[in-house]
Amino acid sequence: MSTGSTAPKPGDPGDRTGRAAGPGWGGSRSGRPPRGGRFFRDGTPGGPVLRLFARWVRRPLLPAVRLWRRNIQLRIVAGTLLMSLGVVLLLGLVVIGQVRNGLLDAKERAAQSQAAGGFSAAQDRAATTPSAPGQQDGARAGASVNWRSTLVEQLASGGQSAFNVVALSLDTSEAASRGARASGEVDPTTSIPVKLRHSVAQGTDTVQQFTRIHYTSGKASEAGLVIGKRLNDAEGTQYELYYLFPLTQEEDSLTLVKGTLATAGLFVMVLLGAIAWLMVRQVVTPVRMAAGIAERLSAGRLQERMKVTGEDDIARLGEAFNKMAQNLQLKIQQLEELSRMQRRFVSDVSHELRTPLTTVRMAADVIHEARVDFDPITARSAELLGDQLDRFESLLSDLLEISRFDAGAAALEAEPIDLRQVVRRVIGGAEPLAERKGTRIVVVGDKQPVVAEADARRVERVLRNLVVNAVEHGEGRDVVVKLAAAGGAVAVAVRDYGVGLKPGEATRVFNRFWRADPARARTTGGTGLGLSIAVEDARLHGGWLQAWGEPGGGSQFRLTLPRTADEPLRGSPIPLEPEDSRRNREQAAAGRAQDNARLAAVPAQPVGDRQQLPVPPRLPAPPRATADPTALPGSGARVVARAAAENDGGGAGSATADAHGNAEREDGTRGR
């Protein structure tokens, strides 16, 4: 067995970034900006400006959004107020519409009755007034104008500001316009619509229209109803007579109704909001109390209970919650007692077995030393006895260590150590097994110091377990041990090219007494607790121990530790999936095929014009980001399924999982 050492290649995950460098932008093979880039699609800068603007706009809204999401009472009251506002608005529109229509209908009937009486009186007056024969045209026109003026004054005198009367000539010439007469300083030119005059001039029926009444005295215009009709004066000349009815009283009444409805609607909304707040409070308060008690129960305060008052559904919920908490406390106490008894039993048995084991060990040593005097069968039995006693002692030590972890009595003695020295000691101890297996152990990334605050004894135990397992399951192929440090983390990965891991084994690889192949003999006398203890050691450091594998393509176990004790991990400097996995090789081959296709699409040049261009060196494909679990650090695994039709050493698909099915990306964010 020989131990080699190679330096990280360019783009190797062992560098400080933990990702392969590549051509283009940030290692992207396509030359596009990396995810989260600061450029628009057209390549113009502006991403940071938009993000700053969005952050500036979103910052004052975050407290309100957070309050809206967390306060169910606020949401219910706000929803009640919004629905009440909609109901009040709808009801107000309906009531206002009905009142407006009623007022206008009443005003229209009264105006029509008043105008009909006025028209009848004007017709009667024209019939009873004798005409003066023999007058000239000018004298006849003047008499007609005087007659209309008198008529307007007489008809308007009975209105008492309830209406005004306007008399107009049918002829629109300047001379005839002098005959326009109006009461109450009404401006007949702007108050009577042209369309209405046209309708009156075309027929003999009464015509009406709503319009604005304007005054010549500077008085503000007001809404009104105009009713007109074509009549004949005492001389037989046709003229237009209009009654103008202001709608001021109706507008005042409608304004009063609107104000009353608005005030009533406001009070109704406030009242409904207060009622909703009080009603929801009666329901939300016990729920909040139950949530607070549940949080305290989850924190270990199992004696917490809800206050129950009354006999309603909320009271029944509180009683059920208290019964649940009581039963939960009882069950937890029973489980704690059972677990305490089990840990004590394991610890006591382990301690008690040491005394007879020591005696048996002494006797076995005596027999083993005298085996040369025995026959071959007895000598072989003495050797087997010694081997099994060694395994028995190792099993007792592992059981004691597991009992310490279960009891929470394991202590960490962290100090700054260089993991390169620990790796050398582990490799030195694994050399005899590697020589028997015909395996070569290669170390990568040991040129630079890899220093972290850790317990050297526990880290060495973890790495020894990983290296020995890799040699044992590597089927005589090379085992690569890679070291790297980046940011606030250091990592050691052990890669073998043996049988690998099958789909479904990822969730059980760190279980106690579990083996990938139950029929496989343990040549090293393992106890089945090595990886379980290794996981606990990694958790004790606040680190991760994770596994990846593909059937027939080997496996890789990665130990990630924080540089400083009690520092949270955000990622690992070494990808969990190695670069030489089948999927990465397929991705690299696909990239090379695309490059060749693009080169083949370039039109050929004449031989005389063809120039020799420098070809940049091709860097390895960037490794695909894999997952890091944080819910249970150290128990994650990645398994790649192998297609049945393939016979090489790789696998086609992959799946990532930890002991509880949780996964996290290399940068520490939650993955799919």
HELIX and SHEET records of a PDB file:
HELIX    1   1 GLY A   47  ARG A   58  1                                  12    
HELIX    2   2 ARG A   59  LEU A   61  5                                   3    
HELIX    3   3 LEU A   62  ARG A   70  1                                   9    
HELIX    4   4 ILE A   72  THR A  128  1                                  57    
HELIX    5   5 ASP A  137  SER A  157  1                                  21    
HELIX    6   6 GLU A  174  SER A  177  1                                   4    
HELIX    7   7 PRO A  188  SER A  191  1                                   4    
HELIX    8   8 VAL A  194  GLN A  202  1                                   9    
HELIX    9   9 THR A  248  SER A  298  1                                  51    
HELIX   10  10 ASP A  313  GLU A  369  1                                  57    
HELIX   11  11 ARG A  371  ASP A  373  5                                   3    
HELIX   12  12 PRO A  376  ALA A  407  1                                  32    
HELIX   13  13 LEU A  419  LYS A  437  1                                  19    
HELIX   14  14 ALA A  456  HIS A  473  1                                  18    
HELIX   15  15 GLY A  530  LEU A  540  1                                  11    
HELIX   16  16 ARG A  582  ALA A  600  1                                  19    
SHEET    1   A 8 THR A   3  THR A   6  0                                        
SHEET    2   A 8 ILE A 441  VAL A 444  1                                        
SHEET    3   A 8 VAL A 479  ALA A 486  1                                        
SHEET    4   A 8 ALA A 489  ASP A 496 -1                                        
SHEET    5   A 8 GLY A 554  PRO A 562 -1                                        
SHEET    6   A 8 TRP A 544  GLU A 550 -1                                        
SHEET    7   A 8 GLY A 636  VAL A 639  1                                        
SHEET    8   A 8 ALA A 655  ASP A 658 -1                                        
SHEET    1   B 5 ARG A 181  ALA A 182  0                                        
SHEET    2   B 5 ASN A 164  SER A 169 -1                                        
SHEET    3   B 5 GLN A 238  PRO A 246 -1                                        
SHEET    4   B 5 GLU A 222  ASN A 232 -1                                        
SHEET    5   B 5 VAL A 207  ILE A 213 -1                                        
SHEET    1   C 2 GLU A 415  ASP A 418  0                                        
SHEET    2   C 2 VAL A 451  ALA A 454 -1                                        
END                                                                             
